[in-house]
């Protein structure tokens, strides 16, 4: 593969591999662009020669009739050649983008370049809005190297709901095996295109699973016969003295047949318009893996499931892509008259129906397999670019969350302050106090994002992490609603109700609550917060609650060791607030609110 990573040798660091690949891809793209320009000019010249030859042959009769054949053949060859050049140019362009995006992630400049996953936003989800799972600069944008809607949908589902322990371990093994296969992940990125919509994917599957349109096999012979009759009429007109009468007769016969079949052919062509093009993208994705040999059970099983017919799925989907391209040739302004002459639409409809009858029932399985492997490659790309991030240890029994040197995966590694955290039998919950801007909310998101990665099967930003299955729930970014008549306090207690309901189920909850009940007075806040937190702990949940109200820290004394106080602190240095973002045991001893107000010019 030109520009491929194998030329770098095994074990090349990500940055070296991406830089070398980018140089090759850029040079290759420039070369194909130059060839495309030459081919385009040559096509225009051949078309002009064809028009001139046709006029001199049939208009003035200055040239023999066969004179139109050489420019016609040359034009047809150039169309094919130019199409292949454009394909190679597009491949080089996608290759360049793959390496540029990889370098952007390594340089912490990836936010705003990729798929933000906005379509997956759900304001009622128990943690996604609070932990930056979707949106600009989100966890999804960092991970989502997926190009198809099936792959993006699968990756989003993994981030929205944790898997069972055995499934997580299978994904970890698959991701670990794919981590070093840069060539395969590059080929899958090149093969795909921009992620399409789920609606188009669903429409595609409905098209494949729908009953046949009722085009009998005898219709195929009639169509071929009518086309042959028209071609024969043209041949008699050009190379004999029969004149246009045979050709005109053939056109009448063909036109009558096309008119009679229009009610059956048109719906087939219309139903297979855009969705089929979206499906064809999966062909090359499957071709990257269906003949590969894998050691991990999950990948080996998925590849085995694809070998259910005599022909590989990529071959069937590639055949569909060719049928779609053949159908779309009718829209080419130069080819449209020829397409009408050859009953091109009828032949395309017949071929599409034969494909659907043969492969339609298996389509959903192929799409699901391609999407899962693409999502695993997305996690593998993250693992490859973060070689120091380990896979967490997944425990069957819990609840447990024990992390050493935890860092936020969305922060630049160079400026990420790491902290240890232990939640289990003692303590189950932490009451985290601290001054403004000291790092409390960031710590909540650090814990939540690493838990999401761990339960999805990805590496985590830590030196070590052990956790059991947990249902994550958070109340960090609460927004009121003027349209719904919901105040900030009402929105918060509705979210707290959701947190409590989740804690009553299985597996145990991991709750992350920021400034709990800060929208009410201190008396009601203390009573309400103590009741909520103690209830969560009684249900076996693990979690962290942050607060500025130091009265809440007193509940730890009556918790029999099930809770503990921790804090972040700051200090004033030459009139500026300084934070070290280090988590410490105990209750914070000072507040910086007045200093912060004075630092922005308020007279307090």
Number of C-alpha atoms within 10 A of each C-alpha: 8 12 19 20 22 16 13 15 8 12 9 14 12 18 15 13 22 22 15 16 23 24 13 17 25 16 13 20 19 14 15 21 18 12 14 20 13 12 19 15 11 17 20 13 13 19 18 14 18 21 14 14 24 22 15 17 17 14 11 9 12 11 15 13 15 12 14 20 13 14 21 18 13 16 21 15 13 18 16 10 16 20 15 14 20 17 13 18 22 16 20 26 19 21 26 24 17 21 22 17 17 24 21 13 18 17 12 15 14 18 18 13 14 18 24 22 19 14 12 17 15 12 12 10 14 21 27 24 19 22 24 19 26 24 19 19 20 22 24 23 23 25 24 25 28 28 25 28 23 27 27 27 21 19 26 22 14 16 22 19 16 21 21 16 19 12 14 21 22 16 24 24 19 24 30 23 16 25 22 17 18 20 15 19 23 19 20 25 25 21 21 21 16 14 18 16 16 15 11 17 21 14 16 23 20 16 18 25 17 12 12 15 15 11 16 10 10 8 15 14 11 13 21 14 13 23 22 15 20 23 17 15 21 20 14 17 16 16 11 9 8 14 14 13 13 17 20 14 14 21 21 13 15 24 16 12 17 19 10 11 15 12 10 15 22 13 12 22 19 10 15 19 14 14 21 23 16 21 24 20 20 29 24 21 27 26 20 18 20 20 13 11 10 16 11 17 13 19 26 16 12 20 21 12 14 21 13 11 10 6 10 16 25 22 14 17 24 18 17 22 20 13 19 22 13 15 22 16 17 19 11 10 9 11 12 15 12 13 18 17 17 21 20 19 22 26 19 21 24 21 17 20 22 15 17 20 15 11 18 20 14 17 19 18 14 21 22 16 21 28 25 20 27 29 27 27 31 27 29 28 25 22 23 21 17 17 12 13 18 17 24 27 16 21 15 13 11 16 21 24 23 17 23 16 14 23 27 22 22 19 14 15 16 7 8 15 18 20 17 17 16 19 23 19 15 14 19 24 30 25 24 31 29 25 20 16 18 22 19 25 19 16 26 25 22 21 24 26 26 23 26 26 21 29 31 26 29 29 26 28 30 22 17 17 26 17 24 23 26 26 25 29 26 29 25 22 14 18 14 14 12 9 6 7 10 14 13 18 17 17 16 22 17 12 20 22 12 17 25 19 12 22 26 16 13 12 19 22 27 30 30 28 25 22 18 27 21 18 15 13 9 14 9 13 18 21 11 15 19 18 12 16 23 17 15 25 20 13 16 22 30 31 28 25 25 25 21 18 15 15 12 22 24 15 18 19 12 9 14 10 13 20 26 24 24 19 24 25 25 20 14 11 8 7 10 11 15 14 15 12 20 16 22 16 12 15 19 20 12 11 16 17 12 11 15 15 12 12 13 8 8 10 8 7
